[in-house]
Amino acid sequence: MNYSSLNKRLRHPGLWGHEGEQTTAQAETLNAASSEQVWATISSMRHQDNQWVTVIGKPSMTFLRQLESAGISKTRIRCINPQDADTAVWATEQALLLNNSQLIIAWLGNCSPRDQKRLALAARNSQSIHFVFTEPTKNPPLH
């Protein structure tokens, strides 16, 4: 699953704005489905010693331990903890453009449509497997 299909899956505001509001149960189901996709991808990929696994955001220690138990060497996991959202978007874009990561997982929080487009363009040219998670933004009603 690439960035654009994941983005479409995570946010669809609907025509009037209120249709896209997710209940807590819907959000949990979506997070569980995304998490399953991440772990299915990790378990099926061939681990390359010359490639990084780049994690952008603030992953939990449990998540990092799960990466290690999936067979990814601790020395090949690169964690980037940016101070703000702009730095996180920039770091994700650079990781996508460098093509030295086999896998990129980024949690960006609120991300503007402009930044999402920027990341989609970088992802289009990337050879890395990537998962970019953003918070859905509220769109104002059209009327």
Sequence and secondary structure as in RCSB ss.txt:
>XXXX:A:sequence
MNYSSLNKRLRHPGLWGHEGEQTTAQAETLNAASSEQVWATISSMRHQDNQWVTVIGKPSMTFLRQLESAGISKT
RIRCINPQDADTAVWATEQALLLNNSQLIIAWLGNCSPRDQKRLALAARNSQSIHFVFTEPTKNPPLH
>XXXX:A:secstr
  HHHHHHHH   TTTSSTT   HHHHHHHHHHHHHHHHHHHHHS   TTSEEEEES   HHHHHHHHHTT  GG
GEEEE  SSHHHHHHHHHHHHHH  EEEEEEEEEE  HHHHHHHHHHHHT  SEEEEEEE        
